[in-house]
C-alpha cells in the first residue's frame, strides 16, 4: 500500500492542484456559485479515488511482490497479473535468474577444478616428503632430526592447505559416526610424538572418561584436536613442559579441553583469534604462525554443530574447550 501511494503521490497532487486552478479561474472570472463548483470538484475527486482503488486492487499482487522479500531464488519465477508492467517484471527477473545461475555454475566449476588441483598437489607433495624422511633415517644426528623436523613442518602446512580447500565444500565431506573421545586423543598424541619431543612439551591427560562417545566426523575432529594441541605446544615451548588434556561431562554435554601454560593471548587479540590470517602479537614472536589454524578449527566446529570456548591470560597460558551439543551420545560402552 505504501509503495502504491508513493508511486501515485504526484498524480494525486497534480489532480488537486488542477481542481484548485479551475476554481480560481472561475472565481477570477466573476463566477460566485460555489456549490456547483464544489460538487464538480467532489465528482472529480470521486472519480480519481475510484480509479486509484481499481488500479490498486487490479495490481495488488504486483505491489505486494515488490514490497515482500524473496525467500528463495525460485520465487523469481512467480507470476503476478497479466498487466504489461507485471509481465515485464516477470521477464526481467527470469532473465536475471538465468544469468545468475550461469555465473554460479561457472564459478562452481572453477572452484571444483581448483579443489581437485589442490588435492592432487598436496598428495603429490607428500610422496617426496616421505622419501626425504626415509633418506634422513640413514643420516647421522643431528642432520637426521633436523631434516625430519622440517618435513614435519611441511606436512603440517600441506594438511592445512588441504583442509582449507575442503572447507569450501565441508558439508559434502562429512561422515558423522560415533567417536570415542579418549581413543581420538591417543591417536592424535601418537601422531605427534616427534612434535612433542622436538619442542620439549608433553601431553598430560588429567581426566580421561573412557565412556564418552560423541557423534561427529572423525577426520575433522582429528584435525581440530591436532590444531589445538599444536597451538598449545607451540606457545608453551621454552615456558612450560606440559599441556593438559581433559575429557569430562558438564551439564549433559561432552567437553574436550586443551590447556597450556605458555605465553597466553593478549587482551587486545582475544576478539580476533578466530579471524582468518590474523596472527596478532604472538604471531610476530612465533614466525610459524599463519593465522589459519584457529580459523579452520572454528569453521569446522561450527559446521559440525560443536562449540569452541577459550580462556586466556597473557603470560599464564590458554584453555580451549571443544563442547559437543546436548544431542550427542554420551552412553557408556
Buried (B, 14 or more C-beta within 10 A) or exposed (E): EEEBEEEBEEEBEEBBEEBEEBBEEBEEEEEEEEEEBEEBBEEBBEEBEEEBEEBBEEBBEBBEBBEEEEEEEEEBEEEBBEEEEBEEBBEEBEEEBEEEEEEEEEEEEEEEEEBEEBBEBBEEBBEEBEEBBEEBEEEEEEEBBEBBBEBBEBBBBBBBBBBBBBBEEBEEBBEEEEBBBBEBBBBBBEEBEEBBEBBEBBBEBEEBBEEBBBBBBBBBBBBBBBBBBBBBBBBBBEBBBBBBBBBBBEEEBBBBBBBBBBBBBBEEBBEBBBBBEBBBEBBEEEEEBBBBBBBBBBBBBEBBEBBBEBBBEBEEBBBBBBBBBEEBEBEEE
